[in-house]
Amino acid sequence: MTKRSPPQTLSKRHSFRLGWKLVVLVAVGLCVIGLLKLQSELAAPPARGSRRIRADAFVGSPKVAFLFLARRDLPLDFLWQAFFENADVANFSIYIHSEPGFVFDESSTRSAFFYNRQLINSIKVGWGESSMIGAERLLLEAALDDPANRRFVLLSDSCVPLYNFSYIYNYLMASPRSFVDSFLDKKEGRYNPKMSYAIRKKKWRKGSQWITLIRRHAEVVADDDVIFPAFKKFCKRRPPIDASKGKQNSKLQKQHNCIPDEHYMQTLFAIKDLEGELERRTVTYTLWNESATKLETKGWHPVTFNYANAGPRQIKKIKDINHVYYETEFWTEWCRNNSTPVPCFLFARKFSKGAAMRLLSEGVVGSFDASALLQTQ
């Protein structure tokens, strides 16, 4: 007769087998979850901390990241081609924020330096809207992914270099500071008291949007999740005067007229107590002209340089500028680099195609064959 195990023994064996199977299933499940998490981390963009770790560990040739904020294409690409072809490709990188869907290739640009340099996550940008600083932040975020990028220069599609690459590279790398035009905004009522929960009025600043940042300051801008949302909500451009609205215009003109890109970077650095680490000036020259129409109050507008007014004499005047006077604060910023007097400006705007052609023909940037511009793309 076959002996049978007591019912209690069978129950223990059955429980043991079930428990063991459960342990195996849990272990397999944890392995699968771990693999999925690892895969998602590899696919995701670098976290803020990891980005800094990679940058701190970087050893090699430091780069200047040229960040172009373009409406669509780059009309002065032929000039920048001459500028970059005289440079070591290990010393620079290029990023372009253009309208969504626009691609830089042989059909849309004369320069191979710009091929496929557009951001794939670009946004629609409106003048005087927070989308402008949103685009600037996207450029900085993209450039920060490369640990070799140590200086970050924001440029418009009408900017031109005033010197060759070597001079500009050495100028920027020699300074441990960012170049940010920043001053107190005493005369205009652009500050909105509703911002006070995030932005105190005494920290409100104004200046040029054309900035040049060291890496640590670029990270401050890219990582900001407090000041930018406040700007999006409360720093808005006043509606333009509409003749059809008659007397209602006077009411509309009493609203805060806040232009985000003239205040955001400057105010952010003031709030972060970083003004002591800045050269409080821009390295991009703009010639301003006060003008008005019948329906508008007087306002300052950038002058466009054309072929006639972009000659050697005018360019020399820009290059010879060695200080900037801020009348709202009654102080003069003498342009220095590590205590050494230097010219204030490395770039200038707004330049037409004709003006850029003259810069090349005069040898400001490099050699130039004007006939190349006459060829159809």
C-alpha positions as CSV (number, residue, x, y, z in Angstrom):
1,M,0.0,0.0,0.0
2,T,1.3,3.5,-1.0
3,K,1.8,5.8,1.9
4,R,0.2,9.2,1.6
5,S,1.5,12.4,3.2
6,P,-0.7,13.8,5.8
7,P,-3.0,16.6,4.6
8,Q,-1.0,19.1,6.7
9,T,2.3,18.2,4.9
10,L,0.6,18.6,1.4
11,S,-0.7,22.0,2.4
12,K,2.8,23.2,3.4
13,R,4.4,22.0,0.2
14,H,1.7,23.6,-1.9
15,S,2.1,26.9,0.0
16,F,5.9,26.7,-0.5
17,R,5.6,26.2,-4.2
18,L,3.1,29.1,-4.6
19,G,5.3,31.4,-2.5
20,W,8.3,30.5,-4.6
21,K,6.5,31.2,-7.9
22,L,5.3,34.5,-6.5
23,V,8.9,35.5,-5.6
24,V,10.0,34.6,-9.1
25,L,7.2,36.6,-10.7
26,V,7.9,39.7,-8.5
27,A,11.6,39.5,-9.4
28,V,10.8,39.2,-13.2
29,G,8.4,42.1,-12.9
30,L,11.0,44.3,-11.1
31,C,13.5,43.5,-13.8
32,V,11.1,44.5,-16.6
33,I,10.2,47.7,-14.8
34,G,13.9,48.5,-14.3
35,L,14.6,47.9,-18.0
36,L,11.7,50.1,-19.0
37,K,12.8,52.9,-16.7
38,L,16.4,52.7,-18.0
39,Q,15.1,52.9,-21.6
40,S,12.9,55.9,-20.8
41,E,15.8,57.7,-19.1
42,L,18.1,57.1,-22.1
43,A,15.4,58.4,-24.5
44,A,14.6,61.5,-22.4
45,P,16.5,64.8,-22.6
46,P,19.3,65.2,-20.0
47,A,18.1,66.3,-16.6
48,R,19.3,69.6,-15.1
49,G,21.7,67.9,-12.7
50,S,23.2,65.5,-15.3
51,R,23.7,68.3,-17.7
52,R,25.8,70.2,-15.2
53,I,27.8,67.1,-14.2
54,R,28.7,66.5,-17.9
55,A,29.6,70.1,-18.3
56,D,31.8,70.1,-15.2
57,A,33.6,67.0,-16.4
58,F,34.2,68.4,-19.9
59,V,37.7,68.6,-21.1
60,G,38.5,69.9,-24.6
61,S,38.1,72.9,-26.9
62,P,35.4,75.3,-25.5
63,K,32.8,76.4,-28.0
64,V,30.8,79.6,-28.6
65,A,27.2,78.7,-29.3
66,F,25.7,81.1,-31.9
67,L,21.9,81.2,-31.3
68,F,20.0,82.7,-34.2
69,L,16.4,83.9,-33.6
70,A,15.0,84.0,-37.1
71,R,11.6,84.9,-38.6
72,R,12.0,82.2,-41.3
73,D,15.3,82.0,-43.2
74,L,18.7,83.8,-42.6
75,P,18.9,86.4,-45.3
76,L,22.6,87.2,-44.4
77,D,23.7,83.6,-44.6
78,F,26.3,84.5,-47.3
79,L,28.1,86.8,-44.8
80,W,28.0,84.3,-42.0
81,Q,29.4,81.7,-44.4
82,A,32.5,83.8,-44.9
83,F,32.7,84.3,-41.1
84,F,32.5,80.7,-40.1
85,E,34.7,79.3,-42.9
86,N,37.7,81.0,-41.4
87,A,37.1,79.3,-38.0
88,D,38.0,76.0,-36.5
89,V,34.8,73.9,-36.5
90,A,35.8,72.6,-33.0
91,N,35.3,76.2,-31.6
92,F,31.7,76.9,-32.4
93,S,28.2,75.5,-32.8
94,I,25.1,76.8,-34.4
95,Y,21.4,76.7,-33.4
96,I,18.5,78.4,-35.2
97,H,15.0,79.0,-34.0
98,S,12.8,79.5,-37.0
99,E,9.1,79.2,-37.7
100,P,7.8,75.7,-37.0
101,G,8.4,73.3,-39.9
102,F,11.0,75.4,-41.7
103,V,14.1,73.4,-42.6
104,F,17.6,74.7,-43.4
105,D,19.0,72.8,-46.4
106,E,20.5,73.4,-49.8
107,S,17.2,74.8,-51.0
108,S,16.8,77.3,-48.3
109,T,20.3,78.6,-47.4
110,R,23.5,79.4,-49.2
111,S,25.6,78.1,-46.3
112,A,26.2,74.5,-45.4
113,F,27.0,75.7,-41.9
114,F,23.3,76.1,-41.3
115,Y,22.1,72.8,-42.8
116,N,19.7,71.1,-40.3
117,R,20.6,73.5,-37.5
118,Q,17.0,74.4,-36.8
119,L,15.3,73.4,-33.6
120,I,12.7,70.7,-34.1
121,N,10.6,72.0,-31.2
122,S,10.3,75.6,-32.4
123,I,7.2,77.7,-31.6
124,K,5.3,80.4,-33.3
125,V,6.7,83.8,-32.2
126,G,4.9,87.1,-32.0
127,W,6.8,90.4,-31.7
128,G,6.4,91.9,-28.2
129,E,5.0,88.6,-26.8
130,S,6.3,86.2,-24.2
131,S,6.8,83.7,-27.1
132,M,9.9,85.6,-27.9
133,I,11.6,84.8,-24.7
134,G,10.1,81.3,-24.9
135,A,12.1,80.8,-28.2
136,E,15.2,82.2,-26.6
137,R,14.9,79.7,-23.8
138,L,14.5,76.9,-26.3
139,L,17.7,77.9,-28.0
140,L,19.6,77.9,-24.7
141,E,18.2,74.6,-23.6
142,A,19.3,73.0,-26.9
143,A,22.7,74.5,-26.7
144,L,23.2,73.4,-23.1
145,D,23.0,69.7,-24.2
146,D,26.5,70.1,-25.6
147,P,28.9,70.3,-22.6
148,A,31.5,71.9,-24.9
149,N,29.4,75.1,-25.3
150,R,30.8,77.6,-22.8
151,R,29.5,81.0,-24.3
152,F,26.0,81.6,-25.7
153,V,25.4,84.5,-28.1
154,L,21.9,85.4,-29.0
155,L,21.6,87.0,-32.5
156,S,18.8,88.1,-34.8
157,D,18.5,87.3,-38.5
158,S,19.7,90.8,-39.3
159,C,22.9,90.8,-37.2
160,V,26.4,91.0,-38.6
161,P,29.8,90.4,-37.0
162,L,32.1,93.4,-36.9
163,Y,35.3,91.4,-36.6
164,N,36.6,88.0,-37.8
165,F,35.9,84.8,-35.9
166,S,39.3,84.7,-34.1
167,Y,38.9,88.1,-32.6
168,I,35.3,87.5,-31.4
169,Y,36.1,84.1,-30.0
170,N,39.1,85.4,-27.9
171,Y,37.1,88.4,-26.7
172,L,34.3,86.2,-25.4
173,M,36.4,83.5,-23.9
174,A,38.7,86.0,-22.1
175,S,35.8,87.3,-20.0
176,P,34.4,85.2,-17.1
177,R,31.3,87.4,-17.2
178,S,28.1,87.5,-19.2
179,F,27.3,90.6,-21.3
180,V,23.8,91.7,-20.4
181,D,22.5,95.2,-21.0
182,S,20.6,96.0,-17.8
183,F,19.5,99.2,-16.1
184,L,16.7,100.5,-13.9
185,D,13.4,101.2,-15.6
186,K,12.4,104.5,-13.9
187,K,10.4,106.3,-16.7
188,E,8.0,103.7,-18.1
189,G,5.1,102.1,-16.5
190,R,5.8,98.6,-17.7
191,Y,5.9,96.9,-14.3
192,N,2.6,95.3,-13.4
193,P,2.0,95.2,-9.6
194,K,0.3,91.8,-10.1
195,M,3.7,90.4,-10.6
196,S,4.8,91.3,-7.1
197,Y,4.3,87.7,-5.8
198,A,7.3,86.7,-7.9
199,I,9.0,89.9,-9.0
200,R,9.6,92.8,-6.6
201,K,9.5,96.2,-8.3
202,K,13.0,97.1,-7.0
203,K,14.3,94.1,-9.0
204,W,12.6,95.3,-12.3
205,R,15.2,95.9,-15.0
206,K,15.2,96.8,-18.7
207,G,17.7,96.3,-21.5
208,S,18.6,94.8,-24.9
209,Q,17.5,91.3,-25.5
210,W,20.7,90.6,-27.4
211,I,22.8,89.0,-24.7
212,T,25.9,86.8,-24.4
213,L,26.0,84.4,-21.5
214,I,28.5,82.2,-19.7
215,R,27.3,78.6,-19.2
216,R,26.2,79.0,-15.6
217,H,24.0,81.9,-16.4
218,A,22.5,80.1,-19.4
219,E,21.5,77.3,-17.0
220,V,19.8,79.8,-14.7
221,V,17.6,81.0,-17.7
222,A,16.9,77.5,-18.9
223,D,16.0,76.2,-15.4
224,D,13.8,79.1,-14.5
225,D,10.2,77.9,-13.7
226,V,9.0,80.9,-11.6
227,I,9.8,84.2,-13.3
228,F,9.0,83.1,-16.9
229,P,5.5,82.0,-16.0
230,A,4.9,85.4,-14.3
231,F,6.1,87.2,-17.4
232,K,3.7,85.0,-19.6
233,K,0.8,86.0,-17.4
234,F,1.4,89.7,-16.6
235,C,4.0,91.1,-19.0
236,K,1.9,91.8,-22.2
237,R,2.2,94.3,-25.0
238,R,-0.3,97.1,-25.1
239,P,-2.8,96.7,-28.1
240,P,-1.8,98.9,-31.0
241,I,-3.8,102.1,-31.7
242,D,-6.7,101.4,-33.9
243,A,-8.3,104.4,-35.7
244,S,-11.6,102.7,-35.9
245,K,-11.9,102.6,-32.1
246,G,-11.8,106.3,-31.7
247,K,-11.9,107.5,-28.0
248,Q,-11.6,104.0,-26.8
249,N,-7.9,104.1,-27.7
250,S,-7.2,106.5,-24.8
251,K,-8.4,103.8,-22.4
252,L,-6.4,101.1,-24.1
253,Q,-3.2,103.2,-24.0
254,K,-3.5,103.3,-20.2
255,Q,-2.8,99.6,-20.0
256,H,0.7,98.3,-19.0
257,N,2.8,98.2,-22.2
258,C,5.3,95.4,-21.2
259,I,7.6,94.1,-23.9
260,P,8.9,90.8,-22.3
261,D,12.2,90.4,-24.2
262,E,13.3,93.9,-23.0
263,H,12.9,92.9,-19.4
264,Y,13.0,89.2,-18.7
265,M,16.7,88.2,-18.7
266,Q,17.7,91.5,-16.9
267,T,15.0,91.0,-14.2
268,L,15.8,87.3,-13.7
269,F,19.5,88.0,-13.0
270,A,18.6,90.8,-10.7
271,I,16.3,88.5,-8.7
272,K,19.0,85.9,-8.6
273,D,21.5,88.5,-7.3
274,L,23.8,87.8,-10.2
275,E,24.2,91.4,-11.4
276,G,27.7,91.5,-9.9
277,E,28.7,88.8,-12.3
278,L,27.6,90.7,-15.4
279,E,29.2,93.2,-17.8
280,R,26.1,95.4,-17.8
281,R,26.2,96.0,-21.6
282,T,25.4,94.3,-24.8
283,V,28.0,93.4,-27.4
284,T,25.5,94.0,-30.2
285,Y,25.1,97.5,-31.5
286,T,21.8,99.0,-32.5
287,L,21.2,102.5,-33.8
288,W,18.0,103.9,-32.5
289,N,15.8,106.6,-34.0
290,E,12.9,108.4,-32.4
291,S,9.9,108.6,-34.8
292,A,6.1,108.9,-34.6
293,T,3.0,108.8,-36.8
294,K,-0.3,110.6,-36.5
295,L,-1.9,107.7,-34.6
296,E,1.2,106.8,-32.4
297,T,3.0,108.5,-29.6
298,K,6.8,108.9,-30.1
299,G,8.8,105.7,-29.9
300,W,12.3,104.4,-30.5
301,H,12.8,102.2,-33.6
302,P,16.0,100.5,-34.8
303,V,17.6,102.0,-37.9
304,T,18.2,99.6,-40.8
305,F,21.7,99.9,-42.3
306,N,21.7,99.7,-46.1
307,Y,24.6,99.7,-48.7
308,A,24.9,103.5,-48.6
309,N,25.3,103.9,-44.8
310,A,27.4,100.8,-44.1
311,G,30.7,102.1,-45.4
312,P,34.1,102.0,-43.6
313,R,33.6,105.3,-41.9
314,Q,30.3,104.3,-40.3
315,I,31.6,100.9,-39.2
316,K,34.7,102.5,-37.7
317,K,32.5,104.8,-35.6
318,I,30.8,101.7,-34.2
319,K,34.0,99.9,-33.5
320,D,35.5,103.0,-31.8
321,I,32.7,103.2,-29.2
322,N,34.3,102.4,-25.8
323,H,31.5,103.3,-23.3
324,V,27.8,103.4,-22.9
325,Y,25.9,106.1,-20.9
326,Y,22.7,105.1,-19.0
327,E,20.7,108.3,-18.4
328,T,18.1,106.7,-16.2
329,E,20.9,105.9,-13.6
330,F,23.3,108.7,-14.6
331,W,26.2,106.4,-14.9
332,T,28.7,105.4,-17.6
333,E,29.7,101.8,-18.4
334,W,33.2,101.8,-19.7
335,C,33.8,98.7,-21.9
336,R,36.4,96.4,-20.4
337,N,37.4,92.8,-20.5
338,N,39.2,91.6,-17.4
339,S,39.9,95.2,-16.6
340,T,41.4,95.8,-20.1
341,P,39.7,98.6,-22.2
342,V,38.1,97.1,-25.3
343,P,35.7,98.1,-28.0
344,C,32.1,97.7,-26.8
345,F,30.6,96.0,-29.8
346,L,31.3,92.7,-31.6
347,F,28.1,92.6,-33.7
348,A,25.6,95.1,-35.1
349,R,22.0,95.1,-36.4
350,K,19.8,95.7,-38.4
351,F,21.7,95.2,-41.7
352,S,20.1,94.7,-45.1
353,K,21.6,92.4,-47.7
354,G,23.2,95.3,-49.5
355,A,24.9,96.5,-46.3
356,A,26.1,92.9,-45.6
357,M,27.5,92.7,-49.2
358,R,29.4,96.0,-48.5
359,L,30.9,94.6,-45.3
360,L,32.3,91.7,-47.2
361,S,33.5,93.8,-50.1
362,E,35.3,96.0,-47.7
363,G,37.0,93.0,-46.1
364,V,35.4,93.3,-42.6
365,V,34.7,89.6,-42.3
366,G,36.5,87.9,-45.2
367,S,36.8,87.6,-49.0
368,F,33.7,87.8,-51.0
369,D,32.5,87.2,-54.5
370,A,29.4,89.3,-55.1
371,S,28.5,87.3,-58.2
372,A,27.6,84.3,-56.0
373,L,24.5,86.2,-54.7
374,L,23.2,86.5,-58.3
375,Q,23.1,82.8,-58.7
376,T,19.6,81.2,-58.3
377,Q,19.3,78.7,-55.6
